[in-house]
Amino acid sequence: MPLGLQVLKKIEEIIREEMNTIGVEVLMSSLAPIDNWVQSKRFDSVDVLMKTTPANEKAKAKHNAEYVLSPTHEDMVTPMMREFNRSYKDFPFAVYQIQTKFRNEPRAKSGLLRCREFRMKDLYSFHTSEEDLKKFYEVSKDVYWRVFDRIGFDRKDTFIALASGGDFTKEYSHEFQTVCDAGEDILFRVPSTGLVFNREVTPSKAPTMDQIGEEMMPLEEVEGAGIIGVEEVAKHVGITPEQTTKTLLFSNEKDEIIAAAVRGGYDMDEEKLRKVSGSVSLRLASAEIVEKVTGAKVGYAGLLNLPKEVKIFMDESMQGRRNFEMGANKTNYHSINVNFGRDLPEPEKFYDIKIAKKGDLYPETGEVYEVYKAAEIGNIFPLNTKFSHAFNYYYTDETGKENPVYMGCYGIGPSRILGVLVEKFADEKGLIWPESVAPFAVHLISIKQDEKAEVLYKELQEKGIDVFYDDRDVSAGQKFADADLFGIPYRLVVSSKTGERIEWKKRTDTTSELLEKTEVLHRLKK
């Protein structure tokens, strides 16, 4: 709507001004040829991909083509730039756009935080070497900070978080995250260094569970038909959840079977497991494979007496335990009082293959993480040569030799930022816009003093101050409530009570002041 659109335009203009310092603006089509996505081998793998088709038979008769509705533009920008910049003299360079994207998200969240249609600024950089890409990558961080500083995000609770590099790079990507209760991400921060991780990549050490002095109890099998949840199992066999064990079976691209186990209370991090197991890809083993390997139905798998060809990985949270539980590899049964050395060989190495949770420690220093809920407002990603190889984009060096182009991508969601600002700064009365992106600078209210207010309205406009003027014939209470709801930074009131002066109130203040017009103009100019 009009006020929200004003905010969006101001956010985008700030982004545009800063991006112009490192890139050139372009505008690509939202409709992408399917062939491009097939060539990059992403058409069948990107799980949010949407496409267009003719809606009915009449439309189909006119034109039967289908297109990808672009969720991102690597598959478009790479072959496009290949046509123009092929010599080493053309590098480095970067192009960006601010445009509408489409993603088949499973559900919408918090208005604008996660949508199927949204605005995005996506910048792509092109380089002759990985070293040059890394230099530009660091420059982009500074530019991003300028954007977020100008919009109104405080660096005290806005962080650069390390995140997964996906299949593009072995290194981390970086997310700009701001603390927000409505956010979808969990951040783990190291207090002494300020290093921040997204939960998906957080290196984690579980709080110590030292039971070494306990006497070993006899190994037993306990029947528990249908009891497979951690809390249920713990209650059923009379132990704490930390004494239970969660075991999952996976198969990889080589059809190897991998058994992975974590202490009760933790979930498995498949990406961590993929890396430590040396796998390219992992998938949960089918029910048929689980039964073939363990002899039991799904839910009763454990590490006892598995076939030798099964590769076993245990999380470090399992260290230091005695008399713990795990599936008995027998349908409806759990083994209790399992002990390393006697019942189960203790591995030469334990791994970090769990999803971190509150209370965990940073392995390098032993510090307990600070944990925050946060919303992502931007990300930067080293693509390296994935797309240049896919689209045969090579540059010619000084000797005439062809070499692959290195790429990076850098995203900011303007419409998402609008939603984050609402969630982060609103109070019980309504919105609170930062001054730099507020739809107007001033909310002017007339209470039966329209002639006086009109004069002030025109004077403010003449001085270049954006004014939202409420001259409706409604009660003062409704006007004040709407002023709080709209969240414009400053409220000015002209009424019989104010006389020749003007009531001044900042949206975030609880009290107002009566000021002379000259002082009002001075403050607004300042």
C-alpha positions as a printed NumPy array, in Angstrom:
array([[  0.   ,   0.   ,   0.   ],
       [  1.139,   3.637,  -0.39 ],
       [  3.04 ,   4.029,   2.896],
       [  4.679,   0.613,   2.691],
       [  5.665,   1.245,  -0.922],
       [  7.324,   4.502,   0.141],
       [  9.407,   2.572,   2.691],
       [ 10.349,  -0.093,   0.13 ],
       [ 11.446,   2.539,  -2.391],
       [ 13.645,   4.27 ,   0.194],
       [ 15.245,   0.966,   1.214],
       [ 15.959,   0.173,  -2.426],
       [ 17.405,   3.618,  -3.091],
       [ 19.876,   3.244,  -0.215],
       [ 20.875,  -0.169,  -1.542],
       [ 21.205,   1.212,  -5.086],
       [ 23.418,   4.104,  -4.002],
       [ 25.822,   1.785,  -2.203],
       [ 25.847,  -0.916,  -4.894],
       [ 26.742,   1.72 ,  -7.494],
       [ 30.116,   2.059,  -5.741],
       [ 31.095,  -1.519,  -6.676],
       [ 28.83 ,  -2.578,  -9.563],
       [ 26.775,  -1.526, -12.578],
       [ 23.   ,  -1.83 , -12.501],
       [ 21.24 ,  -4.047, -15.054],
       [ 17.779,  -5.599, -15.266],
       [ 17.295,  -9.21 , -16.27 ],
       [ 14.094, -11.038, -17.074],
       [ 12.226, -12.858, -14.324],
       [ 11.396, -15.526, -16.92 ],
       [ 14.398, -17.768, -17.559],
       [ 14.777, -20.375, -20.322],
       [ 14.495, -23.853, -18.849],
       [ 17.537, -24.861, -20.925],
       [ 19.745, -22.586, -18.816],
       [ 18.7  , -24.379, -15.646],
       [ 19.169, -27.785, -17.28 ],
       [ 22.674, -26.769, -18.379],
       [ 23.631, -25.787, -14.812],
       [ 22.153, -29.11 , -13.613],
       [ 19.863, -27.282, -11.193],
       [ 16.472, -27.744, -12.856],
       [ 15.8  , -31.061, -11.091],
       [ 17.528, -30.254,  -7.794],
       [ 16.551, -26.754,  -6.601],
       [ 13.639, -27.453,  -4.258],
       [ 12.024, -23.986,  -4.468],
       [ 11.984, -23.711,  -8.258],
       [  8.777, -22.509,  -9.924],
       [  7.868, -22.317, -13.606],
       [  5.24 , -20.732, -15.839],
       [  2.875, -22.672, -18.075],
       [ -0.051, -21.562, -20.248],
       [ -3.095, -21.268, -17.985],
       [ -5.703, -22.676, -20.383],
       [ -6.145, -24.225, -23.813],
       [ -6.568, -20.881, -25.59 ],
       [ -3.335, -19.59 , -24.098],
       [ -1.651, -22.883, -24.907],
       [ -2.719, -22.592, -28.535],
       [ -1.064, -19.161, -28.793],
       [  2.25 , -20.146, -27.226],
       [  3.115, -23.364, -25.431],
       [  6.497, -22.37 , -23.981],
       [  7.393, -22.881, -20.343],
       [  9.867, -20.786, -18.374],
       [ 11.528, -20.874, -14.986],
       [ 10.359, -18.124, -12.642],
       [ 13.795, -17.101, -11.443],
       [ 14.534, -17.508,  -7.723],
       [ 18.071, -16.23 ,  -8.422],
       [ 19.983, -15.279, -11.567],
       [ 23.323, -17.107, -11.745],
       [ 21.903, -19.175, -14.616],
       [ 21.042, -16.018, -16.563],
       [ 23.877, -13.623, -15.75 ],
       [ 26.724, -16.064, -16.481],
       [ 25.925, -16.767, -20.154],
       [ 24.939, -13.106, -20.608],
       [ 28.288, -11.778, -19.332],
       [ 30.135, -14.431, -21.339],
       [ 28.999, -12.658, -24.5  ],
       [ 30.648,  -9.376, -23.524],
       [ 33.694,  -9.827, -21.297],
       [ 36.19 , -12.455, -22.441],
       [ 39.61 , -10.792, -22.142],
       [ 41.63 , -10.516, -18.936],
       [ 41.525,  -6.751, -19.549],
       [ 37.753,  -6.796, -18.888],
       [ 38.153,  -8.103, -15.32 ],
       [ 37.214,  -7.708, -12.538],
       [ 33.664,  -6.401, -12.917],
       [ 30.302,  -6.69 , -11.196],
       [ 26.675,  -6.204, -12.183],
       [ 23.574,  -6.035, -10.007],
       [ 19.828,  -5.664, -10.242],
       [ 16.877,  -4.964,  -7.955],
       [ 14.055,  -7.141,  -9.14 ],
       [ 11.214,  -9.496,  -8.206],
       [ 12.067, -13.14 ,  -7.487],
       [  9.915, -16.238,  -7.028],
       [ 10.451, -19.251,  -4.768],
       [  8.119, -22.112,  -3.945],
       [  8.408, -21.726,  -0.185],
       [  6.427, -24.346,   1.757],
       [  4.734, -21.666,   3.851],
       [  4.642, -17.901,   4.174],
       [  6.106, -16.484,   7.408],
       [  5.57 , -13.228,   9.308],
       [  4.18 , -11.197,   6.442],
       [  7.245, -10.395,   4.36 ],
       [  9.986, -12.459,   6.015],
       [  9.499, -15.461,   3.753],
       [  7.312, -15.219,   0.665],
       [  6.913, -16.893,  -2.708],
       [  7.246, -13.518,  -4.43 ],
       [  9.711, -10.961,  -3.108],
       [ 12.094,  -8.17 ,  -4.04 ],
       [ 15.812,  -8.897,  -4.211],
       [ 19.013,  -7.058,  -4.937],
       [ 21.389,  -9.593,  -6.427],
       [ 24.927,  -8.612,  -7.399],
       [ 27.341, -10.885,  -9.253],
       [ 31.098, -10.339,  -9.44 ],
       [ 33.515, -11.844, -11.999],
       [ 37.245, -12.387, -11.491],
       [ 40.319, -13.939, -13.062],
       [ 41.449, -15.635,  -9.848],
       [ 40.235, -16.864,  -6.508],
       [ 42.503, -14.315,  -4.807],
       [ 40.855, -11.437,  -6.648],
       [ 37.406, -12.818,  -5.781],
       [ 38.386, -12.891,  -2.096],
       [ 39.544,  -9.246,  -2.234],
       [ 36.23 ,  -8.126,  -3.728],
       [ 34.382, -10.343,  -1.252],
       [ 35.902,  -8.398,   1.652],
       [ 35.067,  -5.076,  -0.024],
       [ 31.452,  -6.216,  -0.384],
       [ 31.257,  -6.758,   3.389],
       [ 32.097,  -3.093,   3.985],
       [ 29.526,  -1.979,   1.42 ],
       [ 26.886,  -4.157,   3.028],
       [ 27.648,  -2.66 ,   6.437],
       [ 27.143,   0.811,   4.957],
       [ 23.737,  -0.259,   3.643],
       [ 22.59 ,  -1.645,   6.967],
       [ 24.03 ,   1.277,   8.947],
       [ 22.075,   3.696,   6.782],
       [ 18.843,   1.716,   7.011],
       [ 19.016,   1.681,  10.816],
       [ 20.346,  -1.705,  11.949],
       [ 22.618,  -1.349,  14.981],
       [ 25.9  ,  -3.266,  14.828],
       [ 25.477,  -4.099,  18.521],
       [ 22.893,  -6.721,  17.619],
       [ 23.527,  -7.217,  13.905],
       [ 26.252,  -9.712,  13.007],
       [ 28.084, -11.343,  10.132],
       [ 27.405, -15.032,  10.71 ],
       [ 29.303, -17.911,   9.16 ],
       [ 26.976, -20.159,   7.151],
       [ 27.156, -23.143,   4.825],
       [ 28.98 , -22.778,   1.524],
       [ 26.765, -25.467,  -0.009],
       [ 28.259, -27.283,  -2.982],
       [ 29.974, -24.119,  -4.296],
       [ 32.879, -23.95 ,  -1.871],
       [ 34.461, -25.75 ,   1.071],
       [ 34.671, -22.389,   2.815],
       [ 31.868, -20.628,   4.694],
       [ 29.443, -18.215,   3.129],
       [ 28.45 , -15.177,   5.208],
       [ 25.041, -13.976,   6.348],
       [ 24.158, -10.589,   7.785],
       [ 21.823, -11.409,  10.663],
       [ 20.008,  -9.084,  13.052],
       [ 18.587, -10.186,  16.399],
       [ 14.808, -10.488,  16.054],
       [ 12.254, -12.605,  17.933],
       [ 10.399, -13.361,  14.694],
       [ 13.564, -14.534,  12.945],
       [ 13.98 , -18.024,  11.549],
       [ 17.66 , -18.511,  12.34 ],
       [ 19.506, -19.389,  15.547],
       [ 22.929, -17.798,  16.008],
       [ 25.729, -18.998,  18.275],
       [ 28.232, -16.327,  19.315],
       [ 31.623, -16.871,  20.947],
       [ 31.759, -14.29 ,  23.797],
       [ 35.536, -13.708,  23.773],
       [ 35.966, -13.219,  20.017],
       [ 32.54 , -12.177,  18.717],
       [ 32.709, -14.991,  16.145],
       [ 29.151, -15.889,  15.083],
       [ 27.86 , -19.089,  13.488],
       [ 24.499, -19.965,  12.012],
       [ 23.278, -23.067,  13.843],
       [ 23.58 , -25.158,  10.661],
       [ 27.403, -24.906,  10.807],
       [ 28.079, -24.287,  14.513],
       [ 30.98 , -26.378,  15.808],
       [ 29.641, -27.783,  19.046],
       [ 30.902, -29.492,  22.177],
       [ 28.244, -30.927,  24.462],
       [ 28.352, -30.159,  28.194],
       [ 30.408, -32.921,  29.819],
       [ 28.545, -35.948,  31.078],
       [ 31.177, -37.754,  33.133],
       [ 29.984, -41.106,  34.441],
       [ 33.382, -42.841,  34.362],
       [ 33.257, -43.644,  38.105],
       [ 29.896, -45.397,  37.858],
       [ 29.755, -49.151,  38.263],
       [ 28.901, -51.007,  35.063],
       [ 25.441, -52.557,  35.233],
       [ 24.533, -55.791,  33.409],
       [ 23.495, -55.321,  29.763],
       [ 19.739, -55.855,  29.381],
       [ 17.105, -55.757,  26.679],
       [ 13.882, -53.964,  27.637],
       [ 10.696, -54.34 ,  25.647],
       [  9.139, -51.079,  24.529],
       [  6.78 , -51.602,  21.626],
       [  5.997, -48.286,  19.92 ],
       [  8.223, -46.318,  22.323],
       [ 10.861, -44.59 ,  20.197],
       [ 11.   , -40.893,  21.2  ],
       [ 13.861, -39.771,  23.473],
       [ 11.632, -38.575,  26.307],
       [  9.36 , -41.612,  26.049],
       [ 12.244, -44.07 ,  26.005],
       [ 13.992, -42.375,  28.948],
       [ 10.816, -42.451,  31.002],
       [ 10.065, -46.047,  30.05 ],
       [ 13.468, -47.449,  31.06 ],
       [ 13.997, -45.1  ,  34.026],
       [ 16.978, -43.009,  32.869],
       [ 17.658, -39.392,  31.908],
       [ 17.248, -38.311,  28.252],
       [ 21.033, -37.744,  28.119],
       [ 21.564, -41.472,  28.725],
       [ 19.586, -42.39 ,  25.625],
       [ 21.121, -42.661,  22.159],
       [ 19.677, -41.647,  18.817],
       [ 20.957, -43.842,  15.96 ],
       [ 20.196, -43.162,  12.307],
       [ 21.202, -45.087,   9.198],
       [ 22.134, -43.372,   5.931],
       [ 23.317, -44.417,   2.493],
       [ 25.591, -42.306,   0.308],
       [ 26.328, -41.946,  -3.406],
       [ 28.438, -45.133,  -3.277],
       [ 25.561, -47.028,  -1.625],
       [ 27.669, -47.375,   1.502],
       [ 25.689, -47.741,   4.728],
       [ 26.554, -45.241,   7.439],
       [ 25.341, -45.55 ,  11.03 ],
       [ 25.52 , -42.304,  13.012],
       [ 24.708, -41.827,  16.678],
       [ 24.262, -38.833,  18.983],
       [ 23.397, -38.44 ,  22.631],
       [ 19.717, -38.139,  23.464],
       [ 18.483, -34.546,  23.306],
       [ 20.436, -33.767,  20.143],
       [ 19.477, -33.966,  16.474],
       [ 21.724, -35.162,  13.68 ],
       [ 23.355, -32.595,  11.396],
       [ 23.41 , -34.319,   8.013],
       [ 25.771, -31.762,   6.47 ],
       [ 28.355, -32.302,   9.211],
       [ 27.948, -36.06 ,   8.836],
       [ 28.338, -35.816,   5.068],
       [ 31.665, -34.029,   5.472],
       [ 33.18 , -36.256,   8.156],
       [ 32.11 , -39.407,   6.302],
       [ 33.661, -38.172,   3.058],
       [ 30.357, -38.487,   1.234],
       [ 29.189, -36.352,  -1.68 ],
       [ 25.554, -36.855,  -0.728],
       [ 23.566, -38.6  ,   2.006],
       [ 20.033, -39.869,   2.254],
       [ 18.232, -41.605,   5.079],
       [ 18.286, -45.346,   4.556],
       [ 14.993, -46.831,   3.462],
       [ 12.926, -48.967,   5.823],
       [ 13.933, -52.017,   3.79 ],
       [ 17.654, -51.252,   4.173],
       [ 17.287, -50.538,   7.903],
       [ 15.581, -53.879,   8.45 ],
       [ 18.133, -55.705,   6.309],
       [ 21.107, -54.178,   8.171],
       [ 19.767, -54.233,  11.741],
       [ 17.196, -57.001,  11.623],
       [ 14.674, -54.569,  13.149],
       [ 12.048, -52.154,  11.956],
       [ 12.746, -48.394,  11.884],
       [ 12.984, -46.886,  15.367],
       [ 14.973, -49.667,  17.057],
       [ 18.384, -49.262,  15.43 ],
       [ 21.513, -49.242,  17.573],
       [ 25.245, -49.745,  17.169],
       [ 25.494, -53.2  ,  18.744],
       [ 26.537, -56.073,  16.473],
       [ 26.162, -54.233,  13.182],
       [ 27.623, -55.852,  10.034],
       [ 31.322, -55.037,   9.517],
       [ 30.705, -53.194,   6.253],
       [ 28.608, -50.54 ,   8.058],
       [ 30.613, -47.351,   8.696],
       [ 29.998, -46.049,  12.229],
       [ 30.296, -42.404,  13.327],
       [ 29.656, -41.354,  16.928],
       [ 29.136, -37.805,  18.098],
       [ 31.453, -36.42 ,  20.78 ],
       [ 28.412, -36.008,  23.066],
       [ 28.542, -39.784,  23.611],
       [ 31.908, -39.606,  25.383],
       [ 32.136, -40.179,  29.129],
       [ 28.909, -42.15 ,  29.464],
       [ 28.24 , -45.429,  31.227],
       [ 25.133, -47.547,  31.38 ],
       [ 23.505, -45.808,  28.427],
       [ 20.645, -46.887,  26.191],
       [ 20.355, -47.518,  22.464],
       [ 18.171, -49.503,  20.087],
       [ 18.684, -53.255,  20.42 ],
       [ 18.495, -53.903,  16.66 ],
       [ 15.486, -55.99 ,  17.545],
       [ 11.946, -54.789,  16.846],
       [ 10.237, -53.41 ,  19.984],
       [ 13.369, -53.696,  22.129],
       [ 15.912, -51.291,  23.627],
       [ 19.3  , -52.181,  25.096],
       [ 20.123, -50.557,  28.442],
       [ 23.334, -50.424,  30.467],
       [ 25.441, -50.36 ,  27.296],
       [ 29.092, -49.627,  28.049],
       [ 32.135, -48.849,  25.937],
       [ 34.816, -51.49 ,  26.045],
       [ 32.545, -54.255,  27.27 ],
       [ 29.574, -54.094,  24.89 ],
       [ 30.651, -51.6  ,  22.258],
       [ 34.161, -50.756,  21.017],
       [ 35.069, -47.182,  21.909],
       [ 35.96 , -45.419,  18.659],
       [ 39.426, -44.025,  18.051],
       [ 37.777, -40.711,  17.245],
       [ 34.484, -39.054,  18.148],
       [ 33.041, -36.464,  15.755],
       [ 30.878, -33.365,  15.934],
       [ 27.855, -34.471,  13.884],
       [ 25.042, -32.884,  15.896],
       [ 22.988, -29.718,  15.561],
       [ 24.135, -27.295,  18.245],
       [ 21.763, -26.227,  20.994],
       [ 21.705, -23.774,  23.877],
       [ 24.255, -24.659,  26.546],
       [ 26.805, -26.068,  24.097],
       [ 30.433, -24.957,  24.135],
       [ 32.756, -23.579,  21.472],
       [ 35.268, -26.455,  21.088],
       [ 38.368, -24.264,  20.665],
       [ 37.976, -22.309,  23.924],
       [ 35.399, -24.221,  25.967],
       [ 33.22 , -21.1  ,  26.267],
       [ 29.46 , -21.475,  26.464],
       [ 27.901, -19.887,  23.386],
       [ 25.625, -16.858,  23.538],
       [ 22.498, -17.849,  21.608],
       [ 20.241, -15.477,  19.667],
       [ 17.175, -15.736,  17.472],
       [ 17.795, -13.682,  14.347],
       [ 16.529, -12.704,  10.905],
       [ 18.759, -12.764,   7.846],
       [ 18.922,  -9.401,   6.038],
       [ 21.663, -10.17 ,   3.503],
       [ 24.166, -12.776,   2.376],
       [ 27.351, -13.052,   0.347],
       [ 28.476, -16.249,  -1.307],
       [ 31.654, -17.367,  -3.134],
       [ 30.47 , -19.26 ,  -6.215],
       [ 34.016, -19.901,  -7.462],
       [ 33.896, -21.698, -10.843],
       [ 30.667, -23.704, -10.577],
       [ 28.718, -21.591, -13.061],
       [ 31.615, -20.613, -15.309],
       [ 32.274, -24.331, -15.879],
       [ 28.561, -25.016, -16.405],
       [ 28.246, -22.291, -19.055],
       [ 31.762, -22.545, -20.521],
       [ 32.683, -19.043, -19.421],
       [ 36.448, -18.679, -19.81 ],
       [ 38.618, -15.609, -20.166],
       [ 41.762, -15.306, -22.279],
       [ 44.895, -14.333, -20.351],
       [ 47.993, -12.407, -21.544],
       [ 49.411, -15.532, -23.195],
       [ 46.212, -16.394, -25.062],
       [ 45.359, -19.263, -22.726],
       [ 41.755, -19.763, -21.618],
       [ 41.033, -19.933, -17.886],
       [ 37.81 , -20.313, -15.876],
       [ 36.129, -17.214, -14.472],
       [ 35.673, -16.978, -10.701],
       [ 32.338, -15.643,  -9.46 ],
       [ 30.672, -14.384,  -6.306],
       [ 27.052, -13.523,  -5.555],
       [ 25.708, -11.031,  -3.048],
       [ 22.041, -10.755,  -2.046],
       [ 19.852,  -8.36 ,  -0.085],
       [ 16.052,  -8.655,   0.106],
       [ 14.506,  -5.144,   0.275],
       [ 10.981,  -6.411,   0.918],
       [ 12.312,  -8.808,   3.549],
       [ 14.175,  -5.926,   5.215],
       [ 10.895,  -4.016,   5.349],
       [  9.335,  -6.955,   7.178],
       [ 12.309,  -7.303,   9.526],
       [ 12.124,  -3.599,  10.425],
       [  8.469,  -4.074,  11.372],
       [  9.171,  -7.152,  13.505],
       [ 12.297,  -5.711,  15.12 ],
       [ 11.189,  -2.18 ,  15.974],
       [  7.388,  -2.164,  16.343],
       [  5.828,  -1.805,  19.799],
       [  2.362,  -2.445,  21.226],
       [  1.058,   0.765,  19.612],
       [  2.245,   0.135,  16.073],
       [  5.151,   0.617,  13.707],
       [  8.397,   2.492,  14.369],
       [ 10.29 ,   3.306,  11.203],
       [ 13.974,   4.351,  11.256],
       [ 14.211,   7.925,   9.99 ],
       [ 16.194,   6.976,   6.863],
       [ 13.426,   4.792,   5.413],
       [ 10.259,   6.193,   7.035],
       [  7.511,   6.938,   4.487],
       [  7.459,  10.555,   5.723],
       [  9.613,  12.537,   8.149],
       [  6.684,  14.234,   9.89 ],
       [  3.112,  13.308,  10.771],
       [  1.198,  16.604,  11.025],
       [ -2.112,  16.577,  12.879],
       [ -4.661,  19.379,  12.876],
       [ -7.231,  19.482,  15.659],
       [ -9.8  ,  22.021,  14.431],
       [ -7.005,  24.373,  13.343],
       [ -6.869,  23.55 ,   9.652],
       [ -5.933,  27.04 ,   8.463],
       [ -2.932,  27.245,  10.813],
       [ -1.931,  23.66 ,   9.978],
       [ -2.147,  24.35 ,   6.228],
       [  0.347,  27.18 ,   6.579],
       [  2.766,  24.948,   8.481],
       [  2.236,  22.109,   5.994],
       [  3.207,  24.301,   3.026],
       [  6.186,  25.782,   4.857],
       [  7.541,  22.35 ,   5.716],
       [  7.121,  21.2  ,   2.121],
       [  8.9  ,  24.302,   0.816],
       [ 11.865,  23.404,   3.016],
       [ 12.007,  19.924,   1.509],
       [ 10.556,  18.067,   4.504],
       [  8.264,  15.117,   3.693],
       [  4.975,  15.639,   5.552],
       [  2.036,  13.329,   6.059],
       [ -0.866,  15.673,   6.836],
       [ -3.885,  14.268,   8.689],
       [ -6.732,  16.736,   8.194],
       [ -9.535,  14.18 ,   8.557],
       [-12.717,  15.055,  10.392],
       [-12.272,  12.421,  13.094],
       [-11.515,  12.535,  16.818],
       [ -8.128,  13.61 ,  18.162],
       [ -7.784,  10.216,  19.85 ],
       [ -8.146,   8.388,  16.551],
       [ -5.593,  10.67 ,  14.891],
       [ -3.089,  10.096,  17.706],
       [ -3.64 ,   6.326,  17.61 ],
       [ -3.119,   6.259,  13.849],
       [  0.051,   8.341,  14.193],
       [  1.47 ,   5.695,  16.536],
       [  0.251,   2.932,  14.243],
       [  1.886,   4.4  ,  11.112],
       [  5.23 ,   4.853,  12.893],
       [  6.397,   8.109,  11.247],
       [  9.367,   9.431,  13.282],
       [  7.954,  12.818,  14.41 ],
       [  4.421,  13.955,  15.254],
       [  3.46 ,  17.632,  15.102],
       [  0.11 ,  18.783,  16.494],
       [ -1.587,  22.124,  15.873],
       [ -4.59 ,  22.809,  18.115],
       [ -6.241,  25.562,  20.163],
       [ -4.255,  24.336,  23.18 ],
       [ -0.909,  24.792,  21.449],
       [ -1.609,  28.43 ,  20.569],
       [  1.166,  29.867,  18.421],
       [  3.437,  26.996,  19.325],
       [  3.5  ,  23.42 ,  18.011],
       [  3.352,  20.163,  19.95 ],
       [  6.408,  18.044,  19.124],
       [  6.673,  14.333,  19.897],
       [  9.111,  11.709,  18.726],
       [  7.455,   8.364,  17.998],
       [  9.696,   6.548,  20.483],
       [  9.226,   9.116,  23.301],
       [  6.499,   8.944,  25.915],
       [  6.165,  12.72 ,  26.391],
       [  5.706,  15.692,  24.065],
       [  7.002,  19.303,  24.059],
       [  5.556,  22.658,  23.047],
       [  7.992,  24.402,  20.715],
       [  8.189,  27.589,  18.709],
       [  7.984,  27.066,  14.966],
       [ 11.62 ,  28.171,  14.517],
       [ 12.768,  25.437,  16.909],
       [ 10.664,  22.822,  15.098],
       [ 12.202,  23.807,  11.772],
       [ 15.68 ,  23.814,  13.292],
       [ 15.267,  20.291,  14.691],
       [ 13.862,  18.903,  11.467],
       [ 16.638,  20.497,   9.418],
       [ 19.205,  19.075,  11.843]])
